[in-house]
Amino acid sequence: MEESIPKKTRILYIYELLRRGDVLRKKDIAEKLDVSEKSIQRDIDDLRLYLYEMKPFAEIAYDKKEKGYVLHTDEHVWLQKSEILAISKILLESRAFSREEMECLLDKLSLQTEAENRKHVQQVVNNEKFHYQELQHPTHLVDKIWDISRAIRYKKVMSLTYKREYVQDEKTRDIYPVGLLFSEYYFYLVAFLKDYDFEFPTIYRLDRMQSYVVKDEHFSNPHDERFEEGIYRKKIPFMQPGELFTVKFRFFGQSIEAVLDRFPHARILTRKEKEIELEVEVFGGGIKMWLLSQMPYVEVLSPETLREEISEILERSLSMHQTST
């Protein structure tokens, strides 16, 4: 029999079938590819040798029950069906991507499961997928995230055109990108402005970036050397930039876990039966949003300026909601 399909093409095709969880039956695949079963067996043997030498966490085995070959993988290396389902649910809840990108991501994730479990994963997420409500911006973000992550890794200067909400004019800046974060539905770029010696970085929401260029120019910024993305993320609630300061407050609510989940670096100063005093370091004014959302379960102790500002906001709110007499 003349074999019209190149051996390399056959092997890649066979490996892709096995990788996605299909059962490989020599007779069926030989007929499909118009080659002999002996050729398919040699392809399988070559793949087995490759996996043995290059991917010891995976092997091709004959399944007597299925009467075909299957790919067995080390569960500690590959994503399992339960993990793929969990990631899919988190993705849907994040609402971080446009409908098009979200559907693409979910479809690709489901294809990583074995054929017998793929339908179950798809059925579990299909209802949420159908009713998925993308955010007000329809911006595609996946490629943008990748480009920015490379600029951060290789310390490349970026030229960024940005438009803030309620502001008509766009602004173009050259920046030193140092961090990429996700919070409350949105992705953010953390960067220092080129030619400005600011102590703290600026934050840009990715969906508000009108355009960007990653330049060939590299930067060496002393701020970047001490910038730690993970620590910064803990200290900036609601992604509002600003100076670093310390807040002390009392908490009277039911669940201290909710507070510590929001501020994992918070320090408990005193603990009584019905109140806990905490201290937390934060950047910017985002903590005001959280404090106001927790009223009447918190009391700001310091700094005094924040305590006064919270009091003024509450007084204005009370005035607006009082019934006219």
KAPE-V51220 format. One record per residue. PSI is psi in radians with two decimals (NA if undefined). OMEGA is omega in whole degrees, -180 to 180 (* if undefined). Layout:
PSI|OMEGA ; PSI|OMEGA
//
This chain:
2.26|178 ; 2.25|-177 ; 1.80|-175 ; -0.42|-178 ; 2.19|-179 ; 2.56|-177 ; -0.74|-179 ; -0.68|179 ; -0.73|179 ; -0.80|-177 ; -0.74|178 ; -0.72|180 ; -0.79|-180 ; -0.76|-179 ; -0.67|179 ; -0.70|177 ; -0.80|-179 ; -0.70|-176 ; -0.58|-179 ; 0.10|171 ; 0.12|180 ; 2.70|174 ; 2.24|-177 ; 1.96|176 ; 2.17|-171 ; -0.75|-177 ; -0.79|-178 ; -0.78|-177 ; -0.55|178 ; -0.74|178 ; -0.68|-178 ; -0.70|-177 ; -0.04|178 ; 0.85|176 ; 3.07|-180 ; 2.76|177 ; -0.54|177 ; -0.65|178 ; -0.72|179 ; -0.69|179 ; -0.72|178 ; -0.68|178 ; -0.76|180 ; -0.75|180 ; -0.70|178 ; -0.70|178 ; -0.70|178 ; -0.76|179 ; -0.73|179 ; -0.82|-179 ; -0.64|180 ; -0.70|-176 ; -0.62|-171 ; -0.50|-177 ; 1.29|-176 ; -0.15|180 ; 0.09|-179 ; 2.51|177 ; 2.64|177 ; 2.19|-178 ; 2.68|177 ; 2.20|-180 ; 1.93|-177 ; -0.64|-179 ; -0.74|-179 ; -0.21|-179 ; 0.81|179 ; 3.10|-179 ; 2.47|178 ; 2.79|179 ; 2.09|176 ; 2.30|-179 ; 2.70|176 ; 2.11|-175 ; -0.29|179 ; -0.17|-178 ; -0.76|-176 ; 2.64|174 ; 2.36|178 ; 2.88|-176 ; -0.71|-180 ; -0.64|179 ; -0.69|179 ; -0.70|178 ; -0.76|180 ; -0.77|179 ; -0.70|179 ; -0.74|180 ; -0.69|178 ; -0.73|178 ; -0.82|-180 ; -0.74|-179 ; -0.55|-178 ; -0.57|-177 ; 0.52|-171 ; -0.36|-172 ; 2.81|174 ; 2.82|-180 ; -0.75|-178 ; -0.82|-179 ; -0.65|180 ; -0.80|180 ; -0.70|179 ; -0.78|180 ; -0.77|-179 ; -0.71|179 ; -0.74|-179 ; -0.66|178 ; -0.77|-178 ; -0.52|180 ; -0.20|177 ; -0.16|179 ; 2.80|176 ; 2.69|-176 ; -0.65|-176 ; -0.41|-179 ; -0.21|-174 ; -0.76|-178 ; -0.67|179 ; -0.81|179 ; -0.79|-179 ; -0.71|-179 ; -0.66|-179 ; -0.65|-176 ; -0.16|-173 ; -0.69|-178 ; -0.81|177 ; -0.64|179 ; -0.73|-179 ; -0.70|-177 ; 0.23|-177 ; 2.26|180 ; 1.87|179 ; 2.85|-180 ; 3.08|-176 ; -0.46|177 ; 2.34|178 ; 0.40|-173 ; 2.43|172 ; 2.26|-171 ; -0.38|-170 ; -0.89|-179 ; -0.62|179 ; -0.73|178 ; -0.74|-179 ; -0.80|-180 ; -0.77|-178 ; -0.68|180 ; -0.63|178 ; -0.66|177 ; -0.67|178 ; -0.81|-176 ; -0.75|-175 ; 0.17|176 ; 1.02|179 ; 2.40|178 ; 2.46|176 ; 2.50|170 ; 2.15|-171 ; 2.26|172 ; 2.17|-168 ; 2.50|179 ; 2.05|180 ; 2.75|179 ; 2.44|179 ; 0.20|177 ; 2.22|-175 ; -0.73|-172 ; 2.47|173 ; 2.63|178 ; 2.44|179 ; 2.27|-178 ; 2.59|167 ; 2.28|-173 ; 2.80|172 ; 1.79|-179 ; 2.29|-178 ; -0.20|-178 ; 2.66|178 ; 2.05|-173 ; 2.76|173 ; 2.35|179 ; 2.31|172 ; 1.02|175 ; -0.32|-170 ; 2.66|170 ; 2.50|-178 ; 2.49|172 ; 2.23|177 ; 2.22|-174 ; 2.72|171 ; 2.47|179 ; 2.33|176 ; 2.47|177 ; 0.21|175 ; 2.32|-177 ; 1.04|177 ; 2.46|-179 ; -0.55|-177 ; 2.63|-176 ; 2.93|174 ; 2.64|-179 ; 2.31|179 ; 2.25|176 ; 2.26|-171 ; -0.62|-177 ; -0.24|178 ; 0.02|175 ; 2.00|-179 ; -0.63|177 ; 2.83|178 ; 2.68|177 ; 2.22|174 ; 2.02|-174 ; 2.90|176 ; -0.22|-178 ; 2.28|177 ; 2.71|178 ; 2.67|174 ; 1.65|-171 ; 2.18|179 ; -0.49|177 ; -0.69|-176 ; -0.58|-177 ; -0.50|-179 ; 0.08|180 ; 2.13|178 ; 1.94|-173 ; -0.79|-177 ; -0.74|180 ; -0.73|180 ; -0.71|-179 ; -0.66|-179 ; -0.48|-170 ; 0.21|-178 ; 1.37|179 ; 2.41|177 ; 0.32|171 ; 0.76|174 ; 1.99|-174 ; 2.95|179 ; -3.00|-178 ; 2.77|178 ; 2.25|177 ; 2.91|-176 ; 2.34|180 ; 2.33|173 ; 2.39|178 ; 2.75|174 ; 2.48|179 ; 2.26|-177 ; 0.15|-174 ; -3.12|-177 ; -0.67|-171 ; 1.83|174 ; -0.39|179 ; -0.66|180 ; -0.62|178 ; -0.80|-178 ; -0.45|174 ; -0.66|178 ; -0.66|-179 ; 1.36|-175 ; -0.28|180 ; 0.10|-178 ; 2.62|180 ; 2.20|177 ; 2.11|-178 ; -0.84|178 ; 2.64|180 ; 2.07|175 ; -3.11|-175 ; -0.74|-174 ; 0.18|178 ; 2.58|179 ; 2.30|177 ; 2.25|-176 ; 2.79|175 ; 2.34|-177 ; 2.44|175 ; 2.28|-179 ; 2.70|171 ; 2.47|169 ; -3.00|-174 ; 0.19|-178 ; -0.47|-178 ; -0.43|178 ; -0.69|180 ; -0.75|-179 ; -0.79|-179 ; -0.77|-180 ; -0.57|179 ; -0.32|-177 ; -0.02|178 ; 2.40|8 ; 0.61|-174 ; 0.03|179 ; 2.66|172 ; 2.11|178 ; 2.27|180 ; -0.72|178 ; 2.73|3 ; 2.79|-177 ; -0.61|-180 ; -0.67|179 ; -0.70|178 ; -0.78|180 ; -0.70|-180 ; -0.74|177 ; -0.74|179 ; -0.74|179 ; -0.73|179 ; -0.76|-180 ; -0.67|178 ; -0.72|178 ; -0.70|180 ; -0.74|179 ; -0.72|179 ; -0.71|-179 ; -0.53|-174 ; -0.09|178 ; 2.45|-180 ; 2.31|179 ; 2.45|180 ; NA|*
//
